[in-house]
């Protein structure tokens, strides 16, 4: 009855009510927030302070989102539903605490989030926090009792590991049964890890070591106690922070509210002074997921941790691992971060469901590893020599810009000059796993391969479109290929899209690139707004907001769809749902008017002919068949979300996964970065590094196919490409 009355009252759409609500909101801000004598202070009740602080943040956010966000979404019922669902995921993504009755109790707020934000009366986070605290205490009591019971590891039963396939439990007995299986699964997993530590996994067979299981039970119990303590230590302000994050992410996944601690972490990472593993992380459905590996970082050099991996546990060297499931991002980051030279061991779950323990020695980013590098590689069949340039990111030293600061454009230009001296028959640019960087360099690098002209269109939230052109002279006119994958994003997509639109290069790689075609700006909520007389609520944090969108010269957006290669190749990760199209509330693909541009005058051979030639090679090449089989097997494993809880079955599955993981590591085909495991290899000279890069690249099936495609272009040219070949200089 209370909720239905509240719903009717808040949903009144009369002009009088809107005007009255505006007056109430302004009056509240001018009294409780602007007047020091009446404002709540940190000495007042925690509840009043948090509520008034939330009122201020909601006021600032709704004004700035309405003014700056590219989509100009209204804060209405549609956005309310999206924000509510995101908040619910943050609250209990794995459905391990809340009952269906709790969800029913909170459901009216699915249509009230917009009203709460517009009027500054924020109730949902506090109500949800009280319910969660109650359920956590109940589950903690259940778990203590369950750990004292005997567990039958010979019983044939399974646990569902995909949260999306689970419903909320109907009552406490059903919740207890869910936790019984969770505990059994964790015990078996810890037991398997102990077997691996003692190098007994293969030899254990059907034998069951009760003493080792007793040790596993102690470790799981301790880990769960830490987990519950962490859950109960969450403050009301943490719930408000999650609530505001859900509201901003309902606009799009790259628009985020950053609480003060997260803003501090962001500032540190932007300065590049953070010592750690070098990975960008995000919270997703209760898990900590890797979004990007920073070129030149410890994780990049070690090589095993990849984008889309989920980090389940973190251990300091040989110490006991800490389960970070359902942990706040900043708390997880604090465990992973550490001093240079120390080791962190990450338990990671791959997208196909397999798990591995990854040891990484923390370090600062090695700058020289981030720079573009070139070498020559040889096509064994044709004997032709091709240039190869790997571009890890679109870097630029803005502080030294104009004063000799290093940038990727100058480095690529220099590498091309060196490769041309080697009389190359064609050139391959590799932007796989390149998450982007400086937009200006995407434009200027495109200009190295075309005559002057437009490269990308940038549309702002005010509807104005700016065309970015490069007016420099091209420095390479020969056959060109560009390699991409599902982790090529932003500036990489701009470069690939421009060269594809101009028909200047053949784009080769995975089915599509990431589809990140938006620009964000950071607004400091403390510095950028006049918050006089409200110092007691500072710091407020920051708002990262999407303000612009990229469009190709042909008019299509790079957002959502990404770039579709001309030659699509099999990929071990082709089953992976990675990219903007799979993110909640990502901005859609659309088009604007094409800009005036002139395609490259030396036409490429017929695209269908090139595709047919490539498909014939792939069908007859055993290496590509192996990749297809691995991809099919990985897809099958990723869809197998029911996991056995019988020791003999789980032991067999672990052995199979271990063998497959080892085989894939040795046959991955991607060029390595020169370091493996937790210990560094002996330092290589720059010459040795280039030789190693050439050797690794010549074994890379994607690079080998790119050479074959370029050979097709040069040996079966049209009349126009004959002319182009003569122009290679």
C-alpha positions as CSV (number, residue, x, y, z in Angstrom):
1,X,0.0,0.0,0.0
2,X,2.8,2.4,0.9
3,X,4.6,1.8,-2.4
4,X,1.5,2.1,-4.5
5,X,0.6,5.4,-2.8
6,X,4.2,6.6,-3.3
7,X,4.2,5.6,-6.9
8,X,0.9,7.5,-7.6
9,X,2.2,10.6,-5.9
10,X,5.6,10.7,-7.6
11,X,4.3,9.8,-11.0
12,X,1.9,12.8,-11.2
13,X,2.8,14.5,-14.4
14,X,0.8,17.8,-14.0
15,X,2.6,21.0,-14.7
16,X,1.8,22.1,-11.1
17,X,3.6,19.1,-9.6
18,X,6.7,19.6,-11.9
19,X,6.9,23.3,-10.9
20,X,6.3,22.4,-7.2
21,X,9.0,19.7,-7.3
22,X,11.4,22.2,-8.9
23,X,10.7,24.7,-6.1
24,X,11.2,22.1,-3.4
25,X,14.4,20.9,-5.0
26,X,15.8,24.5,-5.2
27,X,14.6,25.3,-1.7
28,X,16.3,22.1,-0.3
29,X,19.5,23.1,-2.0
30,X,19.4,26.7,-0.8
31,X,18.7,25.7,2.8
32,X,19.9,22.3,3.9
33,X,22.9,22.4,1.5
34,X,23.8,26.0,1.0
35,X,23.3,27.4,4.5
36,X,26.1,26.3,6.8
37,X,24.0,26.7,10.0
38,X,21.3,24.4,8.8
39,X,23.3,22.0,6.7
40,X,24.0,18.5,8.0
41,X,27.6,18.1,9.0
42,X,29.8,15.0,9.6
43,X,28.9,15.3,13.3
44,X,25.2,14.8,12.5
45,X,23.8,11.3,12.2
46,X,25.5,9.3,9.5
47,X,22.1,8.7,7.8
48,X,21.3,12.4,7.5
49,X,24.8,13.2,6.2
50,X,24.7,10.5,3.6
51,X,21.2,11.4,2.5
52,X,22.1,15.1,2.1
53,X,25.3,14.3,0.3
54,X,23.4,12.0,-2.1
55,X,20.9,14.9,-2.7
56,X,23.8,17.1,-3.7
57,X,25.4,14.5,-6.0
58,X,22.0,13.7,-7.7
59,X,21.5,17.4,-8.4
60,X,25.0,17.8,-9.9
61,X,24.8,14.6,-12.0
62,X,21.3,15.2,-13.5
63,X,22.3,18.7,-14.6
64,X,25.6,17.6,-16.1
65,X,24.3,14.5,-17.8
66,X,21.5,16.4,-19.4
67,X,23.9,19.1,-20.5
68,X,26.8,17.1,-21.8
69,X,25.9,13.5,-22.6
70,X,25.9,12.7,-26.3
71,X,22.5,11.0,-26.4
72,X,20.6,13.6,-24.4
73,X,18.6,10.8,-22.8
74,X,15.8,11.9,-20.6
75,X,15.8,10.8,-16.9
76,X,12.5,9.1,-17.3
77,X,10.8,5.7,-16.7
78,X,12.9,4.0,-19.4
79,X,16.1,5.1,-17.9
80,X,14.8,4.3,-14.4
81,X,14.2,0.7,-15.4
82,X,17.7,0.4,-16.8
83,X,19.4,2.0,-13.8
84,X,17.3,-0.1,-11.4
85,X,18.4,-3.4,-13.1
86,X,22.0,-2.3,-13.1
87,X,21.8,-1.4,-9.4
88,X,20.3,-4.8,-8.7
89,X,23.2,-6.5,-10.5
90,X,25.6,-4.6,-8.4
91,X,23.7,-5.5,-5.3
92,X,23.6,-9.3,-5.7
93,X,24.7,-10.2,-9.2
94,X,25.2,-13.9,-8.4
95,X,21.9,-14.3,-6.6
96,X,23.5,-15.6,-3.5
97,X,21.8,-13.4,-0.9
98,X,18.5,-11.8,-1.9
99,X,15.3,-13.8,-1.9
100,X,12.5,-13.4,-4.5
101,X,10.5,-11.7,-1.8
102,X,13.2,-9.0,-1.4
103,X,13.1,-8.4,-5.1
104,X,9.3,-8.0,-5.0
105,X,9.8,-5.6,-2.1
106,X,12.2,-3.4,-4.2
107,X,10.4,-3.8,-7.5
108,X,8.3,-0.5,-7.2
109,X,11.6,1.4,-7.4
110,X,12.1,0.2,-10.9
111,X,9.9,3.1,-11.9
112,X,11.0,5.5,-9.2
113,X,14.7,6.0,-9.8
114,X,14.1,8.9,-12.2
115,X,11.9,10.6,-9.6
116,X,14.4,10.1,-6.9
117,X,17.1,11.7,-9.0
118,X,15.0,14.5,-10.2
119,X,13.7,15.4,-6.7
120,X,16.8,14.6,-4.7
121,X,15.0,12.2,-2.4
122,X,17.1,9.1,-2.5
123,X,15.6,6.0,-0.7
124,X,16.5,2.9,-2.7
125,X,20.2,2.6,-1.7
126,X,19.4,2.8,2.0
127,X,16.5,0.3,1.8
128,X,18.5,-2.1,-0.2
129,X,21.5,-1.9,2.2
130,X,19.3,-2.8,5.2
131,X,17.9,-5.8,3.3
132,X,21.3,-7.0,2.1
133,X,22.9,-6.7,5.6
134,X,20.1,-8.9,7.0
135,X,20.6,-11.5,4.3
136,X,24.4,-11.5,4.7
137,X,24.1,-12.2,8.4
138,X,21.6,-15.0,7.7
139,X,23.9,-16.6,5.0
140,X,26.9,-16.2,7.3
141,X,25.2,-18.3,9.9
142,X,24.1,-20.9,7.3
143,X,27.7,-21.2,6.0
144,X,29.2,-21.7,9.5
145,X,26.7,-24.6,10.1
146,X,27.3,-26.1,6.6
147,X,31.1,-26.2,7.1
148,X,30.6,-28.3,10.2
149,X,28.6,-30.9,8.3
150,X,30.0,-34.0,6.5
151,X,30.0,-33.5,2.7
152,X,29.6,-36.4,0.3
153,X,32.1,-35.9,-2.5
154,X,31.0,-39.1,-4.3
155,X,27.4,-38.0,-4.8
156,X,26.6,-37.1,-8.5
157,X,25.2,-33.6,-8.6
158,X,25.9,-30.4,-10.4
159,X,26.0,-26.6,-9.8
160,X,25.0,-23.9,-12.3
161,X,27.8,-21.4,-12.7
162,X,26.0,-19.0,-15.0
163,X,24.2,-16.4,-13.0
164,X,21.9,-15.5,-15.8
165,X,20.4,-19.0,-15.7
166,X,19.6,-18.8,-12.0
167,X,16.5,-17.4,-10.3
168,X,16.4,-15.8,-6.9
169,X,15.7,-18.3,-4.2
170,X,12.1,-18.6,-3.0
171,X,12.9,-19.0,0.7
172,X,15.7,-19.5,3.2
173,X,15.8,-23.4,2.8
174,X,16.4,-23.0,-0.9
175,X,19.0,-20.4,-0.3
176,X,20.7,-22.8,2.2
177,X,20.7,-25.5,-0.5
178,X,22.3,-23.1,-3.0
179,X,25.1,-22.3,-0.5
180,X,25.6,-26.0,0.3
181,X,26.5,-26.5,-3.4
182,X,28.6,-23.3,-3.5
183,X,30.7,-24.5,-0.5
184,X,31.1,-28.0,-2.0
185,X,32.3,-26.4,-5.3
186,X,34.7,-24.1,-3.5
187,X,36.1,-27.0,-1.4
188,X,36.7,-29.1,-4.5
189,X,38.3,-26.2,-6.3
190,X,40.6,-25.5,-3.3
191,X,41.4,-29.2,-3.0
192,X,42.4,-29.4,-6.7
193,X,44.7,-26.3,-6.2
194,X,46.4,-28.0,-3.3
195,X,46.9,-31.1,-5.4
196,X,48.5,-28.9,-8.1
197,X,50.7,-27.1,-5.5
198,X,52.0,-30.5,-4.4
199,X,52.3,-31.7,-8.1
200,X,49.9,-34.5,-7.3
201,X,47.0,-33.6,-9.6
202,X,47.8,-36.1,-12.4
203,X,48.7,-38.9,-10.0
204,X,45.8,-38.4,-7.5
205,X,43.4,-40.3,-9.7
206,X,40.3,-41.5,-7.7
207,X,42.2,-41.4,-4.4
208,X,40.9,-38.9,-1.9
209,X,43.2,-37.3,0.7
210,X,41.0,-36.5,3.7
211,X,43.8,-34.5,5.4
212,X,44.2,-32.4,2.4
213,X,40.5,-31.8,2.2
214,X,40.5,-30.8,5.9
215,X,43.2,-28.2,5.0
216,X,41.0,-27.0,2.1
217,X,38.0,-26.7,4.4
218,X,40.0,-24.4,6.8
219,X,41.1,-22.2,3.9
220,X,37.6,-22.0,2.4
221,X,36.1,-21.1,5.8
222,X,38.7,-18.4,6.4
223,X,38.1,-17.0,2.9
224,X,34.3,-16.9,3.4
225,X,34.7,-15.2,6.8
226,X,36.8,-12.5,5.1
227,X,34.2,-12.2,2.4
228,X,31.2,-11.8,4.8
229,X,33.2,-9.3,6.9
230,X,33.9,-7.3,3.7
231,X,30.2,-7.3,2.8
232,X,29.1,-6.2,6.2
233,X,31.7,-3.4,6.3
234,X,30.2,-1.7,3.3
235,X,28.9,1.8,4.4
236,X,25.7,3.4,3.3
237,X,27.8,5.8,1.2
238,X,29.1,2.8,-0.8
239,X,25.5,1.9,-1.7
240,X,24.8,5.4,-2.7
241,X,28.0,5.3,-4.9
242,X,26.8,2.1,-6.6
243,X,23.4,3.7,-7.1
244,X,24.8,6.7,-8.9
245,X,27.1,4.5,-10.9
246,X,24.1,2.5,-12.1
247,X,22.3,5.7,-13.1
248,X,25.3,7.0,-15.2
249,X,25.9,3.6,-16.8
250,X,22.3,3.5,-17.9
251,X,23.3,6.4,-20.3
252,X,26.0,4.2,-21.8
253,X,28.7,1.9,-20.4
254,X,31.5,4.5,-20.7
255,X,29.7,7.1,-18.7
256,X,30.6,6.6,-15.0
257,X,30.3,8.2,-11.7
258,X,33.7,7.9,-10.0
259,X,33.6,8.2,-6.2
260,X,36.6,10.0,-4.7
261,X,38.7,6.9,-4.2
262,X,38.1,5.7,-7.8
263,X,38.8,9.2,-9.1
264,X,42.1,9.1,-7.3
265,X,42.9,5.8,-8.9
266,X,42.0,7.2,-12.3
267,X,44.3,10.2,-11.8
268,X,47.2,8.0,-10.7
269,X,46.8,5.7,-13.8
270,X,46.6,8.7,-16.1
271,X,49.9,10.0,-14.7
272,X,51.5,6.6,-15.4
273,X,53.1,6.4,-12.0
274,X,51.1,3.4,-10.7
275,X,53.3,0.3,-10.0
276,X,51.4,-2.9,-10.5
277,X,50.5,-5.4,-13.2
278,X,49.3,-3.0,-15.9
279,X,45.7,-4.1,-16.6
280,X,42.5,-2.0,-16.8
281,X,39.7,-3.6,-14.9
282,X,35.9,-3.2,-14.5
283,X,33.2,-4.6,-12.3
284,X,30.7,-6.8,-14.2
285,X,27.9,-8.9,-12.6
286,X,29.8,-9.3,-9.3
287,X,33.1,-10.2,-11.0
288,X,36.3,-8.2,-11.7
289,X,36.9,-8.5,-15.5
290,X,40.0,-7.4,-17.4
291,X,39.2,-4.9,-20.2
292,X,42.7,-4.1,-21.5
293,X,46.3,-5.1,-21.0
294,X,48.5,-2.0,-21.1
295,X,51.4,-2.3,-23.6
296,X,54.8,-2.6,-22.0
297,X,53.3,-3.5,-18.6
298,X,54.2,-6.5,-16.4
299,X,51.0,-8.3,-17.5
300,X,51.7,-7.5,-21.1
301,X,55.2,-8.9,-20.9
302,X,54.1,-12.0,-19.0
303,X,51.5,-12.8,-21.6
304,X,49.0,-15.1,-19.9
305,X,46.4,-12.5,-18.7
306,X,44.2,-11.3,-21.5
307,X,41.3,-9.0,-22.0
308,X,37.9,-10.6,-21.1
309,X,39.5,-12.8,-18.4
310,X,37.8,-12.7,-15.0
311,X,40.0,-12.5,-11.9
312,X,38.6,-14.7,-9.2
313,X,41.3,-14.7,-6.6
314,X,44.4,-12.6,-5.7
315,X,47.4,-13.9,-3.7
316,X,50.5,-12.1,-2.6
317,X,53.3,-14.4,-3.8
318,X,52.9,-17.8,-2.1
319,X,50.4,-16.4,0.5
320,X,46.8,-17.6,0.7
321,X,44.7,-16.3,-2.1
322,X,41.8,-13.9,-1.4
323,X,38.5,-14.4,-3.2
324,X,37.6,-11.1,-4.8
325,X,34.2,-12.2,-6.1
326,X,31.6,-9.5,-5.3
327,X,34.4,-7.3,-4.1
328,X,34.3,-3.6,-4.9
329,X,36.6,-2.7,-7.7
330,X,38.8,-0.3,-5.7
331,X,39.3,-3.0,-3.0
332,X,40.3,-5.6,-5.6
333,X,42.7,-3.1,-7.2
334,X,44.3,-2.4,-3.8
335,X,45.1,-6.2,-3.5
336,X,46.5,-6.4,-7.1
337,X,48.5,-3.3,-6.9
338,X,51.9,-3.4,-5.1
339,X,55.5,-2.5,-5.2
340,X,57.8,-3.1,-8.1
341,X,59.6,-6.5,-7.9
342,X,56.9,-8.2,-5.8
343,X,54.9,-11.1,-7.2
344,X,51.1,-11.3,-7.3
345,X,49.4,-14.6,-8.3
346,X,46.0,-14.2,-10.0
347,X,43.5,-17.0,-10.3
348,X,41.8,-16.2,-13.6
349,X,38.9,-17.7,-15.4
350,X,39.2,-17.6,-19.2
351,X,36.2,-16.9,-21.4
352,X,35.8,-20.6,-22.2
353,X,35.4,-21.4,-18.5
354,X,38.9,-22.8,-17.9
355,X,41.0,-21.5,-15.0
356,X,44.6,-20.9,-14.4
357,X,46.9,-19.3,-11.8
358,X,49.0,-16.5,-13.4
359,X,52.1,-15.3,-11.6
360,X,53.1,-11.7,-12.4
361,X,56.0,-9.7,-11.1
362,X,54.8,-6.2,-10.5
363,X,56.6,-3.5,-12.4
364,X,56.2,-0.1,-13.9
365,X,55.4,0.1,-17.6
366,X,58.6,-0.3,-19.7
367,X,58.2,2.6,-22.1
368,X,60.3,1.2,-24.9
369,X,58.0,-1.8,-25.2
370,X,55.1,0.5,-26.0
371,X,56.7,2.0,-29.0
372,X,55.9,1.0,-32.6
373,X,58.5,-1.4,-34.0
374,X,59.1,-2.6,-37.5
375,X,60.9,-5.6,-39.0
376,X,61.0,-7.6,-42.2
377,X,59.3,-11.0,-42.6
378,X,59.6,-13.5,-45.4
379,X,56.7,-15.4,-47.1
380,X,58.1,-18.9,-47.5
381,X,56.0,-19.8,-50.5
382,X,56.6,-16.8,-52.7
383,X,60.0,-15.8,-51.3
384,X,58.8,-12.2,-51.1
385,X,59.9,-9.9,-48.3
386,X,57.3,-7.8,-46.4
387,X,57.5,-5.0,-43.9
388,X,55.8,-5.5,-40.6
389,X,55.0,-2.8,-38.1
390,X,53.4,-3.5,-34.7
391,X,51.6,-0.5,-33.2
392,X,50.7,-1.4,-29.5
393,X,48.9,1.9,-28.9
394,X,48.5,5.4,-30.3
395,X,50.9,7.2,-27.8
396,X,51.9,10.8,-27.7
397,X,53.7,12.8,-25.1
398,X,51.4,15.8,-24.9
399,X,53.6,17.6,-22.3
400,X,56.5,17.7,-24.7
401,X,54.4,18.1,-27.9
402,X,56.1,20.5,-30.2
403,X,59.3,20.2,-28.2
404,X,60.5,16.9,-29.5
405,X,58.1,14.7,-27.5
406,X,57.8,11.2,-28.8
407,X,54.7,10.1,-30.7
408,X,53.6,7.1,-32.7
409,X,53.3,8.9,-36.0
410,X,56.9,9.9,-36.1
411,X,57.9,6.4,-35.0
412,X,55.8,4.7,-37.7
413,X,57.2,7.1,-40.4
414,X,60.8,6.3,-39.3
415,X,60.0,2.5,-39.4
416,X,58.6,2.8,-42.9
417,X,61.7,4.7,-44.1
418,X,63.9,1.8,-42.8
419,X,61.7,-0.9,-44.3
420,X,61.7,0.8,-47.7
421,X,65.5,0.6,-47.7
422,X,65.0,-3.2,-47.5
423,X,63.0,-3.2,-50.8
424,X,59.9,-4.7,-49.3
425,X,57.2,-6.1,-51.5
426,X,54.4,-4.8,-49.3
427,X,53.6,-3.6,-45.7
428,X,51.6,-5.0,-42.8
429,X,50.3,-2.8,-40.0
430,X,49.4,-4.7,-36.9
431,X,46.9,-3.1,-34.5
432,X,45.6,-6.2,-32.8
433,X,44.9,-5.7,-29.1
434,X,45.5,-2.0,-29.6
435,X,42.9,-0.2,-27.4
436,X,43.5,3.2,-29.0
437,X,45.1,6.5,-27.7
438,X,45.6,9.9,-29.3
439,X,43.0,10.6,-32.0
440,X,45.5,13.0,-33.8
441,X,47.8,10.1,-34.4
442,X,45.1,7.9,-35.9
443,X,44.6,10.8,-38.4
444,X,48.2,11.5,-39.1
445,X,49.2,7.8,-39.5
446,X,46.4,7.4,-42.0
447,X,47.9,10.3,-43.8
448,X,51.2,8.4,-44.3
449,X,49.3,6.1,-46.7
450,X,46.9,8.4,-48.6
451,X,47.0,11.7,-50.3
452,X,45.7,14.6,-48.3
453,X,42.0,14.3,-47.3
454,X,39.5,13.6,-44.5
455,X,40.1,10.7,-42.2
456,X,37.3,10.8,-39.6
457,X,34.2,12.8,-38.6
458,X,33.6,13.7,-35.0
459,X,30.1,14.6,-34.0
460,X,29.5,16.4,-30.6
461,X,26.5,16.3,-28.3
462,X,25.3,19.7,-29.8
463,X,24.9,18.0,-33.2
464,X,27.9,19.8,-34.8
465,X,30.3,17.6,-36.9
466,X,34.0,18.3,-37.4
467,X,35.9,16.6,-40.2
468,X,39.5,15.8,-39.3
469,X,41.8,15.8,-42.3
470,X,45.5,15.1,-42.9
471,X,47.3,17.3,-45.3
472,X,50.7,15.7,-45.2
473,X,52.2,13.8,-48.1
474,X,52.0,10.0,-48.2
475,X,55.3,8.2,-47.6
476,X,54.3,4.7,-48.7
477,X,52.3,3.8,-51.8
478,X,52.7,0.1,-52.1
479,X,50.4,-2.9,-51.2
480,X,49.1,-2.5,-47.6
481,X,47.4,-4.8,-45.1
482,X,46.2,-4.0,-41.6
483,X,45.6,-6.6,-39.0
484,X,42.8,-6.2,-36.4
485,X,40.9,-8.3,-33.8
486,X,38.1,-8.0,-31.4
487,X,40.3,-6.0,-29.0
488,X,41.3,-3.3,-31.6
489,X,39.4,-0.3,-30.5
490,X,38.9,3.5,-30.8
491,X,41.9,5.0,-32.7
492,X,42.7,1.6,-34.2
493,X,39.2,1.4,-35.7
494,X,39.5,5.0,-37.0
495,X,42.8,4.1,-38.8
496,X,41.4,0.7,-40.2
497,X,38.1,2.2,-41.2
498,X,39.7,5.1,-43.1
499,X,42.2,2.9,-45.0
500,X,39.3,0.5,-45.8
501,X,37.0,3.4,-47.0
502,X,39.7,4.7,-49.2
503,X,40.3,1.2,-50.6
504,X,43.9,1.8,-49.7
505,X,44.5,-1.3,-47.6
506,X,43.1,-4.8,-47.1
507,X,41.8,-5.2,-43.5
508,X,42.4,-8.7,-42.2
509,X,41.4,-10.4,-38.9
510,X,38.5,-11.3,-36.6
511,X,34.9,-11.0,-37.5
512,X,34.7,-7.5,-36.1
513,X,36.7,-5.0,-34.0
514,X,35.6,-3.8,-30.6
515,X,33.2,-1.0,-31.7
516,X,34.4,1.7,-29.3
517,X,33.4,4.8,-31.3
518,X,32.8,7.4,-28.5
519,X,34.8,10.1,-26.7
520,X,34.6,10.8,-23.0
521,X,35.4,13.9,-20.9
522,X,36.2,14.0,-17.2
523,X,34.3,16.5,-15.0
524,X,35.7,17.1,-11.6
525,X,32.7,17.5,-9.4
526,X,34.7,19.4,-6.7
527,X,36.7,21.7,-9.0
528,X,34.4,22.3,-12.0
529,X,31.3,23.6,-10.0
530,X,30.6,26.3,-7.5
531,X,30.0,24.4,-4.3
532,X,30.5,27.2,-1.9
533,X,29.3,26.5,1.7
534,X,29.1,22.8,1.0
535,X,32.7,21.9,1.8
536,X,31.4,19.4,4.5
537,X,30.3,17.1,1.6
538,X,33.5,17.1,-0.3
539,X,35.1,15.3,-2.0
540,X,32.3,14.3,-4.3
541,X,34.3,12.5,-7.0
542,X,34.1,12.9,-10.8
543,X,31.8,12.2,-13.7
544,X,33.2,10.6,-16.9
545,X,30.7,11.4,-19.6
546,X,30.4,10.5,-23.3
547,X,30.4,13.7,-25.3
548,X,31.2,12.8,-28.9
549,X,30.9,10.0,-31.4
550,X,33.2,8.9,-34.3
551,X,32.0,8.5,-37.9
552,X,33.9,7.2,-40.9
553,X,34.4,9.3,-44.0
554,X,31.8,7.1,-45.7
555,X,29.3,8.2,-43.0
556,X,29.0,5.0,-40.9
557,X,29.8,5.1,-37.2
558,X,32.6,3.0,-35.8
559,X,30.5,2.6,-32.6
560,X,28.8,-0.7,-31.8
561,X,29.5,-2.6,-35.1
562,X,33.2,-1.7,-35.2
563,X,35.1,-2.5,-38.4
564,X,34.3,-5.6,-40.4
565,X,37.5,-6.9,-42.1
566,X,37.7,-7.5,-45.8
567,X,39.2,-10.9,-45.1
568,X,37.7,-12.6,-42.0
569,X,39.9,-15.3,-40.5
570,X,39.1,-18.1,-38.0
571,X,39.9,-17.0,-34.4
572,X,40.3,-19.1,-31.3
573,X,38.2,-16.5,-29.5
574,X,35.5,-16.2,-32.2
575,X,32.9,-17.6,-29.7
576,X,33.7,-14.7,-27.3
577,X,31.0,-12.1,-26.9
578,X,33.4,-9.2,-26.7
579,X,32.7,-5.6,-27.9
580,X,30.3,-2.8,-27.6
581,X,27.5,-4.8,-29.1
582,X,27.5,-7.0,-26.0
583,X,27.6,-4.2,-23.4
584,X,24.5,-3.1,-21.6
585,X,23.1,0.2,-22.9
586,X,25.9,0.9,-25.4
587,X,25.1,3.6,-27.9
588,X,23.8,2.3,-31.3
589,X,25.4,2.3,-34.7
590,X,24.1,5.0,-37.0
591,X,25.1,7.0,-40.0
592,X,25.6,10.6,-41.0
593,X,26.2,12.2,-44.4
594,X,29.5,11.0,-46.0
595,X,32.2,13.6,-46.4
596,X,33.9,14.3,-49.7
597,X,36.9,12.0,-50.2
598,X,38.6,10.4,-53.2
599,X,39.3,6.7,-53.0
600,X,42.9,5.6,-53.6
601,X,43.4,5.8,-57.4
602,X,45.2,2.4,-57.7
603,X,42.4,0.0,-57.3
604,X,42.8,-3.2,-55.4
605,X,42.0,-6.5,-57.1
606,X,38.4,-7.8,-56.9
607,X,37.6,-8.3,-53.2
608,X,35.6,-11.5,-53.8
609,X,38.5,-13.0,-55.6
610,X,40.9,-12.2,-52.7
611,X,38.4,-13.7,-50.2
612,X,38.0,-16.8,-52.3
613,X,41.8,-17.3,-52.5
614,X,42.1,-16.8,-48.7
615,X,39.3,-19.3,-48.0
616,X,40.9,-21.9,-50.2
617,X,44.2,-21.6,-48.3
618,X,42.5,-21.8,-44.9
619,X,40.6,-25.0,-45.9
620,X,43.8,-26.7,-46.9
621,X,46.0,-25.5,-44.1
622,X,46.1,-27.9,-41.0
623,X,47.1,-25.0,-38.7
624,X,43.8,-23.2,-39.5
625,X,41.9,-26.4,-39.0
626,X,43.4,-26.7,-35.6
627,X,42.3,-23.2,-34.8
628,X,38.8,-23.9,-35.9
629,X,38.7,-27.1,-33.8
630,X,40.0,-25.2,-30.8
631,X,37.4,-22.4,-31.2
632,X,34.6,-25.0,-31.5
633,X,35.9,-26.8,-28.4
634,X,36.2,-23.5,-26.5
635,X,32.7,-22.5,-27.4
636,X,31.4,-25.8,-26.2
637,X,33.2,-25.4,-22.9
638,X,31.9,-21.9,-22.4
639,X,28.4,-23.1,-22.9
640,X,28.8,-25.9,-20.4
641,X,27.9,-24.0,-17.3
642,X,26.6,-27.0,-15.2
643,X,29.7,-28.1,-13.3
644,X,29.9,-31.6,-11.6
645,X,30.3,-31.7,-7.9
646,X,31.4,-35.3,-7.8
647,X,35.2,-35.5,-7.1
648,X,36.0,-38.1,-9.8
649,X,34.1,-36.1,-12.5
650,X,35.6,-32.8,-11.5
651,X,39.1,-34.3,-11.3
652,X,38.8,-35.6,-14.9
653,X,37.6,-32.2,-16.1
654,X,40.5,-30.4,-14.5
655,X,43.0,-32.6,-16.2
656,X,41.4,-32.1,-19.6
657,X,41.3,-28.3,-19.1
658,X,44.9,-28.3,-18.0
659,X,46.0,-30.2,-21.1
660,X,44.0,-27.9,-23.4
661,X,45.3,-24.8,-21.8
662,X,48.9,-25.9,-22.2
663,X,48.4,-26.9,-25.8
664,X,46.8,-23.5,-26.6
665,X,49.6,-21.6,-24.9
666,X,52.2,-23.3,-27.0
667,X,50.2,-22.9,-30.2
668,X,48.6,-19.6,-29.8
669,X,50.2,-18.1,-32.9
670,X,50.2,-14.6,-31.5
671,X,53.6,-12.9,-31.4
672,X,55.1,-13.0,-27.8
673,X,56.4,-10.1,-25.9
674,X,59.6,-11.7,-24.8
675,X,58.8,-12.7,-21.2
676,X,57.0,-15.7,-19.7
677,X,56.2,-16.9,-16.2
678,X,57.0,-15.0,-13.1
679,X,60.7,-14.7,-13.7
680,X,62.2,-12.5,-16.4
681,X,64.2,-13.8,-19.3
682,X,67.7,-12.4,-19.7
683,X,67.6,-8.9,-21.1
684,X,67.8,-8.8,-24.9
685,X,69.5,-6.2,-27.0
686,X,67.3,-4.1,-29.4
687,X,68.7,-6.1,-32.4
688,X,67.9,-9.4,-30.7
689,X,64.4,-8.1,-29.9
690,X,63.7,-7.3,-33.5
691,X,65.1,-10.7,-34.6
692,X,62.8,-12.4,-32.1
693,X,59.8,-10.4,-33.2
694,X,60.4,-11.4,-36.9
695,X,60.8,-15.0,-35.9
696,X,57.6,-15.0,-33.9
697,X,55.6,-13.1,-36.5
698,X,56.6,-15.4,-39.3
699,X,55.0,-18.3,-37.2
700,X,51.8,-16.2,-36.6
701,X,49.1,-17.7,-38.9
702,X,47.3,-14.3,-39.2
703,X,50.5,-12.6,-40.4
704,X,51.3,-15.5,-42.7
705,X,47.9,-15.2,-44.3
706,X,48.4,-11.4,-44.6
707,X,51.6,-12.1,-46.5
708,X,49.7,-14.5,-48.8
709,X,47.0,-11.9,-49.5
710,X,49.6,-9.3,-50.3
711,X,51.3,-11.8,-52.6
712,X,47.9,-12.3,-54.4
713,X,47.7,-8.5,-54.8
714,X,51.2,-8.2,-56.3
715,X,51.2,-11.3,-58.4
716,X,47.7,-11.1,-59.8
717,X,47.3,-7.4,-60.2
718,X,44.8,-5.4,-62.1
719,X,46.0,-2.9,-64.6
720,X,45.7,-0.2,-61.9
721,X,47.7,-2.1,-59.3
722,X,50.4,-2.8,-61.9
723,X,50.9,0.9,-62.0
724,X,50.8,1.1,-58.1
725,X,53.6,-1.5,-57.8
726,X,55.8,0.6,-60.0
727,X,55.2,3.5,-57.7
728,X,56.6,1.8,-54.6
729,X,59.4,3.9,-53.5
